[in-house]
């Protein structure tokens, strides 16, 4: 799977985050404004920019940015370690979005993290496994992450929905310190706003066979990038640093878009974090 953000997306986001104009960024990188625009649009360049100077100007780690330019991708992850974890990718409006299903075969129960554009793949997996969906956890209320919620509720009228949206009914809002159990698994949450006011990361721990924790992060962080700082760029980056990248290095990161990654991979390779 390709990265959610190509090289140009990353540069554009960092330029917006730092408030650097296209003219200044282009001059610093040794490019014309037209060349910078093409880079931001396509992720490719006809001549190599001065990554060190550009990264310094827009607040990125130079060597990590150059690593992205050289084709870095996170190592492929063997999900058999998390054998109860299912990943579903659906498309709409020209983009793809991930949602994640965790099942307990012994109890015949499951939980879902986001719904994607289309809930049918998750509903089919639930039916195939004869699993009863008990909880839906929403990472944030942008349309691509909750478009399938009505279909989920129609199929499972008693499902409990959890979110940090201030507009959600009180009984559906995440509560400080709350833990939800699915068999032996434990699900907690950490506030990660910045991309969205109601952004939240869900941490699934106590996996069988000592598999590392799993962080379902929505659009807070992607492999090699971060979500757009719609609420606040600085808040978005600081929350990722404090609430996600402080988790154990082997923690599996499940983003709302793009490939899965780990805390160790992002600490070593994500140019938004020095």
Wavefront OBJ file of the C-alpha trace (Angstrom):
o trace
v 0.000 0.000 0.000
v 1.285 3.464 -0.882
v 1.884 6.051 1.802
v -1.141 8.248 2.472
v 1.021 11.357 1.921
v 3.630 11.478 -0.835
v 6.710 13.683 -0.584
v 4.877 16.742 -1.924
v 1.957 16.311 0.492
v 4.403 16.220 3.390
v 6.202 19.352 2.209
v 2.932 21.209 1.651
v 1.632 20.265 5.109
v 4.865 21.347 6.780
v 4.937 24.580 4.810
v 1.375 25.351 5.948
v 2.235 24.350 9.511
v 5.236 26.677 9.575
v 3.526 29.527 7.739
v 6.206 29.528 5.036
v 5.184 31.075 1.717
v 5.693 29.172 -1.544
v 8.180 31.814 -2.665
v 10.361 31.445 0.431
v 10.136 27.641 0.432
v 11.037 27.447 -3.252
v 13.981 29.802 -2.922
v 15.267 27.929 0.124
v 14.973 24.584 -1.662
v 16.741 25.888 -4.784
v 13.595 25.498 -6.873
v 11.380 27.832 -8.843
v 7.876 28.371 -7.517
v 6.567 26.352 -10.458
v 8.895 23.463 -9.563
v 7.809 23.595 -5.919
v 4.157 23.629 -6.970
v 4.708 20.576 -9.162
v 6.513 18.815 -6.325
v 3.703 19.507 -3.864
v 1.111 18.358 -6.382
v 2.736 15.164 -7.646
v 5.412 14.202 -5.135
v 8.040 14.116 -7.877
v 10.628 16.640 -9.044
v 12.660 17.201 -12.170
v 15.634 18.237 -10.048
v 16.462 17.369 -6.476
v 15.760 20.149 -3.965
v 18.053 21.114 -1.113
v 16.305 18.936 1.455
v 18.430 20.117 4.364
v 17.661 23.802 3.802
v 14.001 23.184 2.976
v 13.422 20.954 6.000
v 14.996 23.557 8.283
v 12.728 26.264 6.911
v 9.474 24.317 7.282
v 10.146 22.463 10.530
v 10.918 18.948 9.330
v 13.768 16.542 10.065
v 16.031 16.742 7.014
v 17.350 13.151 6.909
v 13.894 11.707 7.461
v 12.444 13.908 4.716
v 15.170 12.717 2.373
v 14.364 9.152 3.393
v 10.781 9.682 2.215
v 12.156 11.086 -1.067
v 14.324 7.965 -1.419
v 11.302 5.688 -1.161
v 10.980 4.791 2.522
v 7.998 2.627 3.398
v 7.249 0.951 6.730
v 8.151 -2.709 6.880
v 5.264 -4.998 6.020
v 3.529 -6.167 9.171
v 2.455 -9.758 9.781
v -1.022 -9.368 11.271
v -1.041 -13.007 12.356
v 0.513 -11.734 15.595
v -2.795 -9.943 16.205
v -4.936 -12.779 14.942
v -8.190 -11.196 16.113
v -7.544 -7.993 14.141
v -9.182 -7.384 10.760
v -8.428 -4.406 8.489
v -10.944 -3.177 5.905
v -10.305 -0.452 3.327
v -13.191 1.197 1.493
v -13.287 3.988 -1.080
v -15.326 7.105 -1.780
v -14.877 10.674 -2.969
v -11.549 9.712 -4.538
v -9.947 8.521 -1.282
v -9.634 5.285 0.675
v -10.141 4.892 4.406
v -9.375 2.113 6.877
v -11.508 0.657 9.625
v -10.552 -2.094 12.069
v -12.481 -5.036 13.497
v -11.391 -6.935 16.599
v -13.200 -10.155 17.442
v -13.290 -12.592 20.347
v -14.180 -15.987 18.903
v -14.643 -17.593 22.308
v -17.293 -15.071 23.361
v -18.543 -14.575 19.776
v -18.289 -10.821 20.255
v -16.493 -8.027 18.410
v -15.747 -4.312 18.394
v -15.282 -2.002 15.410
v -13.076 1.083 15.131
v -14.593 3.550 12.639
v -16.802 2.339 9.785
v -15.204 3.625 6.606
v -17.293 4.695 3.634
v -18.978 1.311 3.418
v -19.709 -0.979 6.365
v -20.427 -4.035 4.207
v -16.940 -5.629 4.410
v -17.011 -5.435 8.204
v -20.610 -6.682 8.325
v -19.672 -9.614 6.077
v -16.771 -10.529 8.374
v -19.045 -10.370 11.408
v -21.551 -12.656 9.710
v -18.860 -15.089 8.566
v -17.467 -15.315 12.088
v -20.923 -15.405 13.682
v -19.859 -12.494 15.868
v -22.113 -10.086 17.717
v -20.920 -6.482 17.442
v -20.943 -4.935 20.919
v -19.094 -1.629 20.496
v -18.169 0.897 17.796
v -15.323 3.294 18.608
v -15.130 6.486 16.517
v -11.699 8.107 16.183
v -13.241 11.364 14.912
v -16.454 12.379 13.223
v -15.247 13.262 9.711
v -17.605 11.783 7.133
v -15.225 9.208 5.656
v -14.807 7.581 9.083
v -18.481 7.352 10.038
v -20.316 6.984 6.714
v -21.186 3.354 7.475
v -22.516 3.977 10.975
v -26.192 3.927 9.984
v -25.761 0.507 8.365
v -23.957 -0.779 11.457
v -26.741 0.435 13.735
v -29.380 -1.102 11.468
v -27.634 -4.484 11.633
v -26.878 -4.249 15.384
v -29.483 -1.982 17.033
v -28.059 -2.533 20.506
v -24.457 -1.618 19.651
v -22.737 0.874 21.984
v -21.123 3.814 20.168
v -18.152 5.619 21.706
v -16.723 8.967 20.595
v -15.247 12.173 21.930
v -17.559 14.415 19.936
v -19.113 17.155 22.093
v -22.210 16.771 19.928
v -22.664 13.086 20.766
v -25.242 12.067 23.382
v -23.720 12.078 26.845
v -23.919 8.294 27.166
v -21.813 7.879 23.997
v -18.941 10.181 24.972
v -15.624 8.730 26.073
v -15.146 9.140 29.790
v -11.779 9.788 31.470
v -10.164 6.575 32.623
v -12.813 4.340 31.056
v -11.833 0.811 30.007
v -13.889 -1.487 27.784
v -13.236 -5.235 27.850
v -13.489 -7.670 24.959
v -12.634 -11.046 26.420
v -9.104 -10.633 27.760
v -8.458 -7.514 25.667
v -8.651 -4.071 27.233
v -9.541 -0.915 25.287
v -8.651 2.534 26.626
v -8.432 5.917 24.916
v -6.202 8.980 24.692
v -7.273 12.396 23.410
v -5.446 13.300 20.175
v -7.165 16.443 18.818
v -5.605 18.818 16.310
v -6.742 17.246 13.053
v -10.238 17.139 14.520
v -11.656 18.603 17.704
v -12.929 15.172 18.743
v -9.816 13.242 17.671
v -9.103 10.260 19.903
v -6.725 7.299 19.803
v -7.890 3.921 21.094
v -5.331 1.608 22.643
v -6.005 -2.143 22.580
v -3.807 -4.081 24.984
v -3.433 -7.498 26.620
v -3.337 -9.392 23.325
v -2.758 -13.167 23.384
v 0.787 -14.476 22.998
v 2.205 -11.149 24.235
v 1.518 -9.335 20.945
v 2.288 -5.602 21.309
v -0.461 -3.051 21.992
v -2.413 -1.653 19.061
v -3.153 2.064 18.666
v -6.065 2.965 16.382
v -5.207 6.581 15.669
v -7.660 7.876 13.066
v -5.990 10.731 11.169
v -3.671 11.860 13.971
v -0.630 10.234 12.359
v 0.062 8.366 9.127
v 3.108 6.371 8.113
v 5.659 9.116 7.499
v 3.279 12.034 8.034
v 0.502 13.519 10.175
v -3.089 14.552 9.552
v -3.870 18.064 8.401
v -3.988 20.451 11.370
v -7.555 21.572 10.773
v -7.931 22.610 14.395
v -4.296 23.413 15.172
v -1.063 22.196 13.614
v 0.891 22.575 16.832
v -1.794 20.811 18.871
v -1.929 17.986 16.328
v 1.823 17.412 16.415
v 2.176 17.801 20.175
v -0.630 15.318 20.888
v 0.897 12.717 18.588
v 4.242 13.203 20.286
v 2.799 12.959 23.809
v 0.025 10.382 23.415
v 1.166 8.062 20.610
v 4.939 8.181 20.213
v 5.453 7.624 23.949
v 3.855 4.182 23.649
v 6.137 1.109 23.561
v 8.264 1.013 20.412
v 6.634 -2.194 19.142
v 3.118 -0.730 19.371
v 1.195 -1.306 16.141
v -0.176 1.981 14.732
v -3.387 1.602 12.723
v -4.047 4.862 10.838
v -7.273 5.876 9.156
v -5.462 6.074 5.802
v -2.440 4.357 4.303
v -0.355 1.442 5.580
v 0.019 0.221 9.135
v 3.208 1.158 10.927
v 4.751 1.073 14.415
v 5.909 3.570 16.992
v 9.513 2.532 16.311
v 9.108 3.115 12.563
v 7.656 6.593 13.071
v 10.243 7.670 15.609
v 12.954 6.628 13.164
v 11.426 7.839 9.907
v 8.606 10.388 10.301
v 10.023 13.821 9.348
v 7.500 15.707 11.505
v 9.262 14.367 14.602
v 12.950 15.087 15.139
l 1 2 3 4 5 6 7 8 9 10 11 12 13 14 15 16 17 18 19 20 21 22 23 24 25 26 27 28 29 30 31 32 33 34 35 36 37 38 39 40 41 42 43 44 45 46 47 48 49 50 51 52 53 54 55 56 57 58 59 60 61 62 63 64 65 66 67 68 69 70 71 72 73 74 75 76 77 78 79 80 81 82 83 84 85 86 87 88 89 90 91 92 93 94 95 96 97 98 99 100 101 102 103 104 105 106 107 108 109 110 111 112 113 114 115 116 117 118 119 120 121 122 123 124 125 126 127 128 129 130 131 132 133 134 135 136 137 138 139 140 141 142 143 144 145 146 147 148 149 150 151 152 153 154 155 156 157 158 159 160 161 162 163 164 165 166 167 168 169 170 171 172 173 174 175 176 177 178 179 180 181 182 183 184 185 186 187 188 189 190 191 192 193 194 195 196 197 198 199 200 201 202 203 204 205 206 207 208 209 210 211 212 213 214 215 216 217 218 219 220 221 222 223 224 225 226 227 228 229 230 231 232 233 234 235 236 237 238 239 240 241 242 243 244 245 246 247 248 249 250 251 252 253 254 255 256 257 258 259 260 261 262 263 264 265 266 267 268 269 270 271 272 273 274
